[in-house]
Amino acid sequence: MKRLVFSLIGAGLIITGLGAQEIQKRKENQQDRIAQGVKSGELTAGETANLERKEARLNHEIRHDRAKNGGKLTPKERRQINRQQNHLSRQIYRDKHNARKQ
């Protein structure tokens, strides 16, 4: 019985760690996509500023949520952050593929 409990606790810690890593990896990936859009001229200065402002707002929300929960995100917060990252990802795509060029 103790083995099962420790296994479940260990699995929970691994899943929690993967959630934080996934958020960080997506954040870095989206920053790379924005930088590539600037470099290629696909993003205008206004589009870039807007995307960076949204990214900063999301990062602030993540820091705030972690601070109030002792450094962790609840499953509900992770789902909400994932939805926001999805929305930002679609916005990056739309801005990079519209007719406006730098």
C-alpha positions as CSV (number, residue, x, y, z in Angstrom):
1,M,0.0,0.0,0.0
2,K,2.8,2.4,0.9
3,R,4.4,1.7,-2.5
4,L,1.2,2.7,-4.3
5,V,0.9,5.9,-2.3
6,F,4.6,6.8,-3.0
7,S,4.2,5.9,-6.7
8,L,1.1,8.2,-7.0
9,I,2.9,11.0,-5.3
10,G,5.9,10.6,-7.5
11,A,3.7,10.6,-10.6
12,G,2.0,13.7,-9.4
13,L,5.3,15.5,-9.0
14,I,6.5,14.5,-12.4
15,I,3.2,15.6,-14.0
16,T,3.4,18.9,-12.2
17,G,7.0,19.4,-13.3
18,L,6.1,18.6,-16.9
19,G,3.3,21.2,-16.8
20,A,5.8,23.9,-15.8
21,Q,8.3,22.8,-18.4
22,E,5.7,22.8,-21.1
23,I,4.6,26.3,-20.3
24,Q,8.2,27.5,-20.4
25,K,8.9,25.7,-23.6
26,R,5.8,27.2,-25.4
27,K,6.8,30.6,-24.1
28,E,10.3,30.3,-25.6
29,N,8.9,28.9,-28.8
30,Q,6.5,31.8,-29.2
31,Q,9.2,34.3,-28.5
32,D,11.3,32.7,-31.2
33,R,8.4,32.9,-33.6
34,I,7.9,36.6,-32.9
35,A,11.7,37.2,-33.3
36,Q,11.7,35.3,-36.6
37,G,8.7,37.4,-37.8
38,V,10.5,40.6,-37.0
39,K,13.7,39.5,-38.7
40,S,11.9,38.4,-41.9
41,G,9.8,41.5,-42.0
42,E,6.5,39.6,-41.7
43,L,5.6,41.5,-38.5
44,T,5.3,45.3,-38.4
45,A,6.5,47.3,-35.4
46,G,2.9,47.7,-34.2
47,E,2.1,44.0,-34.5
48,T,5.3,43.1,-32.7
49,A,4.6,45.6,-29.9
50,N,1.1,44.2,-29.5
51,L,2.3,40.6,-29.4
52,E,5.0,41.5,-26.9
53,R,2.5,43.3,-24.7
54,K,0.2,40.3,-24.7
55,E,3.2,37.9,-23.9
56,A,4.3,40.1,-21.0
57,R,0.8,40.2,-19.6
58,L,0.6,36.4,-19.7
59,N,4.0,36.1,-18.1
60,H,2.9,38.5,-15.3
61,E,-0.3,36.4,-14.8
62,I,1.8,33.2,-14.5
63,R,4.1,34.8,-12.0
64,H,1.2,36.1,-10.0
65,D,-0.6,32.7,-10.0
66,R,2.6,30.9,-8.9
67,A,3.3,33.5,-6.1
68,K,-0.2,33.0,-4.6
69,N,0.1,29.2,-4.7
70,G,3.6,28.7,-3.3
71,G,5.3,28.4,-6.7
72,K,2.9,26.0,-8.3
73,L,0.0,26.3,-10.7
74,T,-3.3,24.6,-10.1
75,P,-4.7,22.4,-12.9
76,K,-7.3,25.0,-13.6
77,E,-4.7,27.7,-13.9
78,R,-2.6,25.5,-16.2
79,R,-5.7,25.0,-18.5
80,Q,-6.3,28.7,-18.6
81,I,-2.7,29.5,-19.4
82,N,-2.8,26.9,-22.1
83,R,-5.9,28.5,-23.7
84,Q,-4.2,31.9,-23.5
85,Q,-1.0,30.5,-25.1
86,N,-3.2,28.9,-27.8
87,H,-4.8,32.3,-28.5
88,L,-1.5,34.1,-28.6
89,S,-0.1,31.4,-31.0
90,R,-3.0,32.0,-33.4
91,Q,-2.5,35.7,-33.2
92,I,1.2,35.3,-34.0
93,Y,0.2,33.2,-37.0
94,R,-2.4,35.7,-38.2
95,D,-0.1,38.6,-37.9
96,K,2.8,36.9,-39.7
97,H,0.5,35.8,-42.5
98,N,-1.5,38.9,-43.2
99,A,-0.7,41.3,-46.0
100,R,1.2,43.8,-43.9
101,K,5.0,43.8,-44.2
102,Q,7.7,45.8,-42.5
